[in-house]
Amino acid sequence: MCVIYYMKANRPTDASIILTYRCPMHCKMCNIWANPTQGSEEIKADDLKCLPQLKFINLTGGEPFVRTDLADIVRVCYTKSPRIVISTSGWFHERVIALAKEFPNIGIRISIEGLAAKNDELRGRQGGFERGLKTLKTLQEMGVKDIGFGCTVGGANSADMLELYKLASEMGLEFATAALHNSFYFHKSDNVIADKAPVVADFKRLVDMQLAEKHPKSWFRAYFNMGLINYVNGGRRLLPCEAGSANFFIDPWGEVYPCNGMEKDKWMQSMGNIHQCQDFMQLWNSEQAQSVRDKVRSCPKNCWMVGTVSPVMHKYIYKPAAWVLYNKMRSLCGMSATLISRK
């Protein structure tokens, strides 16, 4: 049972919903595939009817397209948010295309870790790159706009990241990045970037490439990637973490967490379970949820992931905007971006 907290928290704007831990890929940086959920246990479309109105919902996994009821889930989510983005390997090409035909405004991010050889090595399935790229090309031919790559970057693939970015730019696709990390969500505790220097150097090149573009959206992505450099170097977050206040994650069993970066050996605590509250805001304003928010303020991880960074970049826009304006001018003068470091 949820107990109402005496002071109401701010309404969340962003949500990520982990629909399943089932996955056809065998990624080296992620052990979800070795810890699959049972389909009968996973949250259903009706369970999500309790969600509040949001600005953005990310549907992720595992592989969301293993869910035969994914269209029902998307249909419910569109009653809660105008923008839905699904993170997928693209392995189930026909299912992705069928869903996009029913929901032409859907966002799709194909997780690709490099060009063909490197991607298939890291994701553990031959032909994964080919299928993912085929899916993106088909979506593009259909006129689906919100599509692109997502890449988790470590020492094994930072050079390929740059080539993948060039490919995305040539195709006119979105390009999202994350740095190699550990989390309960990945079922991993041994991910590490041993040799940081080349990874940082490749991220610096990416930042300069993005600042050289004409679109302001790319400049702010450069700021985000500068934050990844700071994270790889072990620095403190460039912006406050408001996980559990601006955003939340729901796991396949309905547990609500402030983020997906927590680790059991550091700290991990649920804000509540959606199965136990008919009204999500009852859970959101509970003493249990507030206790988690209090712990977020002293979280030792200093994560820098788009799910928790995007909301605060919008809230504290003057900070990234100041960096963007200064470094765009440097870019126009042929100079590299200035690093941000918070030790």
SEDONU-38157 format. One record per residue (C-alpha): x, y negated, z. Coordinates in steps of 0.5 Angstrom, whole numbers, padded with zeros to 4 digits, always signed. Each point is the difference from the previous one (the first is absolute). Layout:
XYZ
...
This chain:
+0000+0000+0000
+0002-0007-0002
+0001-0005+0006
-0001-0007-0002
+0005-0005+0001
-0001-0006+0004
+0003-0005-0006
-0002+0002-0007
+0006+0001-0005
+0001-0004-0006
-0004+0004-0006
+0005+0004-0004
+0001-0001-0007
+0004+0006-0003
-0001+0007+0001
+0004+0006-0003
-0004+0007+0001
+0004+0006+0000
-0005+0005-0004
+0004+0006+0001
+0007+0003+0001
-0001+0005-0006
+0005-0001-0005
+0003+0004-0007
+0006-0004+0001
+0006+0002+0004
+0004-0006+0001
+0007-0001+0004
-0002-0006+0004
-0007+0003+0002
-0002+0006+0003
-0008-0001+0000
+0000+0006-0005
+0002+0005+0005
-0005-0003+0005
-0006+0000-0004
-0007-0001+0003
-0006+0004-0001
-0005-0003-0004
-0006+0002+0004
+0004-0004+0006
+0001-0006-0004
-0004-0007+0000
-0006+0000-0005
-0003-0006-0003
-0006-0001+0005
+0005-0001+0005
+0003-0006-0003
-0007-0003+0000
+0002-0003+0007
+0005-0004-0003
+0000-0008+0000
+0000-0004-0006
+0007-0001-0002
+0004-0003-0005
+0004+0006-0002
+0000+0007+0001
+0006+0005-0002
-0002+0007-0001
+0006+0005+0001
+0003+0007+0002
+0003+0005-0001
-0004+0000-0007
-0007-0004+0000
-0001+0004-0007
-0001+0007+0003
-0006-0003+0004
-0006+0003-0005
-0004-0006+0004
+0004-0006-0002
-0005-0003-0004
-0005+0000+0006
+0006-0003+0004
+0001-0005-0005
-0007-0002+0000
-0001-0001+0007
+0007-0004+0000
-0003-0005-0005
-0006-0002+0005
+0006-0002+0005
+0005-0003-0005
+0001-0003-0007
+0006+0003-0001
+0002+0007+0001
+0007+0003-0002
+0002+0007+0000
+0007+0002+0001
+0001+0007-0004
+0005+0004-0003
-0003+0000-0007
+0000+0008+0000
-0007+0001-0001
-0001-0004-0006
-0007+0001-0003
-0003-0001+0007
+0004-0007+0001
-0003-0002-0007
-0007+0003+0001
+0000-0004+0007
+0002-0007-0004
-0005+0001-0005
-0005+0000+0005
+0003-0006+0004
+0004-0004-0005
+0002-0005+0005
+0003+0005+0004
+0008-0001+0002
+0005+0006-0001
+0007+0000+0002
+0004+0006-0002
+0005+0002+0005
+0007+0001-0005
+0007+0000+0003
+0004-0001-0006
+0001+0002-0007
-0002+0007-0002
+0006+0004+0003
+0000-0004+0006
-0007+0000+0001
-0001+0007-0001
+0005+0002+0005
-0002-0004+0005
-0007+0001+0000
+0001+0008-0001
-0004+0001-0006
+0002+0001-0007
-0004-0005-0005
-0002-0004+0005
+0003-0007-0003
-0003+0002-0007
-0007+0001+0003
+0000-0006+0004
+0002-0004-0006
-0005+0003-0004
-0005-0002+0005
+0002-0007+0000
+0000-0001-0007
-0007+0003-0001
-0003-0004+0005
+0004-0006-0003
-0004+0002-0007
-0006+0000+0004
+0000-0007+0002
+0001+0001+0007
+0004-0006+0003
+0002+0002+0007
+0005+0005-0001
+0008+0001+0001
+0006+0004+0003
+0001+0001+0008
+0007+0002+0002
+0003+0002+0006
+0008-0002+0000
+0006+0003+0003
+0007+0002-0001
-0002+0005-0006
-0004-0004-0004
+0001-0008+0001
+0004+0000-0007
-0006+0003-0003
-0005-0005+0003
+0003-0005-0004
-0001+0004-0006
-0007+0001+0002
-0002-0007+0001
+0003-0002-0007
-0005+0006-0003
-0006-0003+0004
+0002-0007-0002
+0000+0002-0007
-0007+0003+0001
-0003-0005+0003
-0001+0004+0007
+0000-0002+0007
+0006+0003+0004
+0000+0001+0007
+0006+0002+0005
+0001+0003+0007
+0007+0002+0003
+0001+0007+0002
-0003+0001+0007
-0002+0005+0006
-0007+0000+0002
-0006+0005+0003
-0003-0001-0007
+0006+0003-0004
+0001+0005+0005
+0007-0002+0000
+0005-0002+0005
+0007+0001-0003
-0001-0005-0006
+0006-0004+0000
+0004-0005-0005
+0007+0002+0002
+0004-0005-0005
-0004-0006+0000
+0004-0004-0004
-0002+0002-0007
-0007+0000+0002
+0000-0007+0002
+0004-0002-0006
-0005+0003-0004
-0006-0003+0004
+0004-0007-0001
+0000+0001-0008
-0008+0002+0000
-0001-0007+0004
+0004-0004-0005
-0004+0003-0006
-0006-0001+0004
+0001-0007+0001
+0002-0001-0007
-0007+0002-0002
-0005-0006-0002
-0005+0003+0004
-0001-0003+0008
-0002+0007+0002
+0007+0003-0002
+0003-0005+0004
-0004+0002+0006
+0002+0007-0001
+0007-0002+0000
-0001-0003+0007
-0003+0007+0002
+0006+0004-0003
+0005-0005+0004
-0004+0002+0006
+0002+0007-0002
+0007-0002+0000
-0001-0002+0007
-0003+0006+0002
+0005+0005-0003
+0006-0005+0003
-0004+0002+0007
-0002-0008+0001
-0007-0002+0003
-0006-0001-0004
+0000-0007-0003
-0007-0001+0002
-0004+0003+0006
-0003+0007+0000
-0008-0001+0000
-0001+0008-0001
-0007+0001+0004
-0002-0007-0001
+0000-0001-0007
+0000+0007-0003
-0001+0007+0002
+0001+0007-0002
-0005+0006+0000
+0003+0007+0000
-0003+0006-0003
-0004+0002+0007
-0003-0007+0001
+0006-0003+0005
+0001-0007-0001
+0007-0003+0001
+0003-0007-0001
+0005+0003-0005
+0003+0006-0004
+0007-0002+0003
-0001+0003+0007
+0005+0006+0002
-0002+0005+0006
+0007+0000+0003
-0001-0008+0000
-0007-0002+0001
-0007+0002-0003
-0007-0001+0003
-0006+0000-0003
-0005-0006+0000
-0006+0005+0000
-0004+0004-0005
-0005-0002-0005
-0004+0007+0002
-0001-0003+0007
-0003-0007-0002
-0006-0001-0005
+0003-0007+0000
+0007-0001-0002
+0000-0007+0004
-0001+0003+0006
+0006+0004-0001
+0004-0006-0002
-0002-0004+0006
+0001+0006+0005
+0005+0000+0006
+0004+0006-0003
+0001-0004-0007
+0002-0006+0004
+0005+0004+0004
+0003+0002-0007
+0000-0007-0002
+0004-0002+0006
+0005+0006-0002
+0001-0003-0007
+0003-0006+0003
+0006+0004+0003
+0000+0005-0006
+0008+0002-0001
-0001+0002-0007
+0000-0007-0004
-0003+0003-0006
-0001-0004-0006
-0005+0004-0004
-0005-0003-0005
-0006+0002+0004
+0002-0004+0006
+0004-0006-0003
-0005-0002-0005
-0005-0002+0005
+0005-0005+0004
+0003-0002-0007
-0007-0003-0001
-0001-0003+0007
+0007-0003+0001
+0000-0002-0008
+0005-0006+0002
+0006+0005+0002
+0000+0004-0007
-0002-0006-0004
+0006-0004+0003
+0005+0005-0002
-0003+0001-0007
+0000-0007-0002
+0007-0001+0002
+0003+0007-0003
-0004-0002-0006
+0004-0006-0001
+0006+0004+0001
-0002+0005-0005
-0002-0005-0005
+0007-0003+0001
+0003+0007-0001
+0002+0002+0007
-0002+0006+0004
-0005+0000+0006
+0002-0002+0007
-0001+0006+0005
-0004-0001+0006
+0003+0004+0006
-0003+0001+0007
+0004+0004+0004
